[in-house]
């Protein structure tokens, strides 16, 4: 059973959507609750920007995040909110650092500690990076850059994620343990492919505008 909590209230929501993609750093939820200022029987829920909200599946916490957007109408209806997880703060915050002979794990702990955000289960690389200098750089990018330098030695890709309100870094491609099944964990699906951005022929010229050659996929250009 999906439940939504704000402070000590279990919210009677109308809709809630938990979303994110593989190239979207921060996860978010969008939810709506009934809003009627004229109904004395309806609890007045005054969720403010910056408040924390929690999403649960039964007793399992799926998401914790900060309310960043709210929208209310003057008429009877609903109030809508968007909450972002704590990765949002790493994307919105910049820092200046110099690290010498420091592992990505230690770098991550330091920059997160400065933001008062906890860490847990940071992927161990055991790679001391000789020197890293960051000047007014996004905190998320500092973590990513440090782990990318370690990749040259470990050959592994790494991904920062949120575990509750703590930052974790996992090895990319690690199984989540979730099995997707149509009609169970997948209620709807859409597949789209397009040729809008396809390039099937490239002509090469010198700096003096002399044609040097051409590369093409004849099968595609013919079609």
C-alpha positions as CSV (number, residue, x, y, z in Angstrom):
1,X,0.0,0.0,0.0
2,X,1.4,3.4,-1.1
3,X,1.5,6.0,1.7
4,X,2.6,9.6,1.8
5,X,3.7,11.3,5.0
6,X,4.3,15.0,5.9
7,X,5.5,15.7,9.4
8,X,3.2,13.5,11.6
9,X,0.4,13.4,9.0
10,X,-0.4,10.6,6.7
11,X,-1.8,12.5,3.7
12,X,-5.0,11.6,1.9
13,X,-3.6,12.2,-1.5
14,X,-5.5,12.1,-4.8
15,X,-2.5,11.2,-7.0
16,X,1.2,10.6,-6.4
17,X,3.9,9.9,-9.0
18,X,7.4,8.8,-8.3
19,X,9.7,9.5,-11.3
20,X,13.2,9.5,-12.6
21,X,15.3,8.4,-15.5
22,X,18.8,6.9,-16.0
23,X,20.2,10.3,-17.0
24,X,18.3,12.3,-14.4
25,X,20.4,12.8,-11.3
26,X,17.7,13.7,-8.9
27,X,14.4,11.7,-8.3
28,X,11.2,13.4,-7.6
29,X,7.6,12.9,-6.6
30,X,4.6,14.9,-7.7
31,X,1.4,14.6,-5.6
32,X,-2.0,16.3,-5.3
33,X,-4.2,16.6,-2.2
34,X,-7.8,17.9,-1.8
35,X,-8.0,21.6,-1.1
36,X,-11.2,23.3,0.0
37,X,-10.9,26.4,2.2
38,X,-14.6,26.5,2.8
39,X,-15.1,23.0,4.1
40,X,-14.5,23.0,7.9
41,X,-14.6,19.2,7.9
42,X,-11.5,19.0,5.6
43,X,-8.2,19.1,7.4
44,X,-6.1,22.2,6.6
45,X,-2.8,20.9,5.3
46,X,-0.3,23.8,5.0
47,X,2.7,22.2,3.3
48,X,5.5,24.8,2.9
49,X,8.4,25.0,0.5
50,X,11.4,23.2,2.1
51,X,9.2,20.8,4.1
52,X,10.2,17.1,4.0
53,X,7.8,14.5,2.6
54,X,8.1,10.7,2.7
55,X,6.8,8.0,0.3
56,X,6.3,4.5,1.6
57,X,5.2,1.1,0.2
58,X,3.8,-0.4,3.3
59,X,6.5,0.0,5.9
60,X,9.3,0.3,3.3
61,X,10.5,3.9,2.7
62,X,10.8,4.6,-1.1
63,X,11.6,8.3,-1.1
64,X,12.4,11.2,1.1
65,X,12.6,14.7,-0.4
66,X,12.2,18.4,0.0
67,X,9.1,20.2,-1.4
68,X,10.4,22.6,-4.1
69,X,7.2,23.6,-5.9
70,X,3.6,24.0,-4.9
71,X,0.5,25.2,-6.8
72,X,-2.9,26.1,-5.3
73,X,-6.0,27.5,-6.9
74,X,-8.3,30.0,-5.2
75,X,-11.2,27.8,-6.1
76,X,-12.2,24.4,-4.6
77,X,-10.1,21.6,-6.0
78,X,-6.6,20.3,-5.3
79,X,-3.2,21.6,-4.3
80,X,-0.2,20.2,-6.3
81,X,3.4,19.7,-5.0
82,X,6.7,18.6,-6.3
83,X,9.4,17.2,-4.0
84,X,13.0,16.5,-5.0
85,X,15.3,14.0,-3.2
86,X,18.5,15.3,-1.5
87,X,20.6,14.8,-4.7
88,X,18.9,18.0,-5.7
89,X,21.1,19.9,-3.1
90,X,24.3,18.4,-4.6
91,X,23.2,19.7,-8.1
92,X,22.4,23.2,-6.8
93,X,25.5,23.6,-4.6
94,X,29.0,24.6,-5.7
95,X,32.3,24.2,-3.9
96,X,36.0,24.9,-4.2
97,X,38.4,22.2,-3.1
98,X,41.9,20.8,-3.4
99,X,42.5,17.1,-2.7
100,X,45.9,15.4,-2.7
101,X,46.3,11.6,-2.6
102,X,42.6,11.1,-1.7
103,X,40.2,8.4,-2.7
104,X,36.8,9.2,-4.4
105,X,35.2,7.7,-1.2
106,X,36.9,10.3,1.0
107,X,36.2,13.1,-1.4
108,X,32.5,12.2,-1.4
109,X,32.4,12.0,2.4
110,X,34.0,15.5,2.7
111,X,31.9,17.4,0.2
112,X,28.7,15.8,1.5
113,X,29.7,16.5,5.1
114,X,30.1,20.2,4.2
115,X,26.5,20.2,3.0
116,X,25.4,18.4,6.2
117,X,24.2,15.4,4.1
118,X,25.1,11.9,5.3
119,X,26.7,9.2,3.2
120,X,26.3,5.4,3.2
121,X,27.7,2.5,1.2
122,X,30.2,4.4,-0.9
123,X,31.7,2.1,-3.6
124,X,35.2,1.3,-2.6
125,X,37.8,2.0,-5.2
126,X,41.0,2.0,-3.1
127,X,42.4,4.4,-5.6
128,X,44.3,7.4,-4.3
129,X,43.9,10.3,-6.8
130,X,47.2,12.2,-6.9
131,X,45.7,15.7,-7.2
132,X,42.2,17.1,-7.8
133,X,41.5,20.8,-7.9
134,X,37.9,22.1,-8.2
135,X,37.1,25.8,-8.4
136,X,33.4,26.7,-8.0
137,X,32.3,23.3,-9.3
138,X,28.9,21.6,-8.7
139,X,29.2,19.2,-5.8
140,X,27.6,16.4,-7.8
141,X,30.2,16.9,-10.6
142,X,33.0,16.8,-8.0
143,X,31.8,13.3,-6.9
144,X,31.4,12.1,-10.5
145,X,34.8,13.5,-11.6
146,X,36.5,11.7,-8.7
147,X,35.0,8.4,-9.5
148,X,35.7,8.7,-13.2
149,X,39.4,9.1,-12.4
150,X,39.2,5.9,-10.4
151,X,37.6,4.2,-13.4
152,X,40.9,4.4,-15.3
153,X,42.3,1.9,-12.7
154,X,39.3,-0.2,-11.8
155,X,37.6,-0.3,-15.2
156,X,34.2,0.1,-13.5
157,X,31.5,2.8,-13.9
158,X,30.0,4.4,-10.8
159,X,26.6,6.0,-10.1
160,X,25.6,8.3,-7.2
161,X,22.1,7.5,-5.8
162,X,20.1,8.5,-2.7
163,X,19.3,5.9,0.0
164,X,16.7,7.7,2.0
165,X,18.4,11.0,3.0
166,X,21.9,9.7,2.5
167,X,24.2,9.8,-0.6
168,X,25.4,6.4,-1.8
169,X,27.7,5.5,-4.7
170,X,27.1,2.2,-6.4
171,X,28.8,0.3,-9.2
172,X,26.8,1.0,-12.3
173,X,25.0,-2.0,-13.7
174,X,24.5,-3.6,-10.3
175,X,21.2,-5.5,-10.2
176,X,18.4,-3.7,-8.2
177,X,16.7,-7.0,-7.4
178,X,13.5,-5.7,-9.0
179,X,11.8,-7.9,-11.6
180,X,9.6,-6.1,-14.1
181,X,6.5,-7.8,-15.3
182,X,3.8,-6.5,-17.6
183,X,0.5,-5.9,-15.6
184,X,2.3,-6.2,-12.3
185,X,5.3,-3.8,-11.9
186,X,4.7,-2.4,-15.4
187,X,1.2,-1.0,-15.8
188,X,1.8,0.8,-19.1
189,X,4.6,1.0,-21.6
190,X,5.4,3.0,-24.7
191,X,8.2,2.4,-27.2
192,X,9.2,5.0,-29.8
193,X,12.0,5.1,-32.4
194,X,12.7,7.9,-34.9
195,X,15.0,8.8,-37.8
196,X,14.8,12.5,-37.0
197,X,18.4,12.8,-35.9
198,X,19.9,10.2,-38.2
199,X,23.0,11.1,-40.2
200,X,23.7,8.6,-43.0
201,X,26.1,10.6,-45.2
202,X,29.1,12.8,-44.5
203,X,31.2,14.6,-47.1
204,X,34.7,15.6,-46.1
205,X,36.4,18.8,-47.3
206,X,39.9,20.4,-46.8
207,X,40.3,23.8,-45.3
208,X,40.6,25.1,-48.9
209,X,37.1,23.7,-49.7
210,X,38.5,20.8,-51.8
211,X,36.4,17.7,-51.6
212,X,38.5,14.8,-50.0
213,X,35.9,12.1,-49.8
214,X,32.6,10.8,-48.6
215,X,31.4,8.3,-45.9
216,X,27.9,6.9,-46.2
217,X,25.6,4.1,-45.3
218,X,24.4,3.2,-48.8
219,X,21.7,0.9,-47.5
220,X,20.2,3.8,-45.5
221,X,20.6,6.5,-48.2
222,X,19.0,4.2,-50.8
223,X,16.0,3.6,-48.6
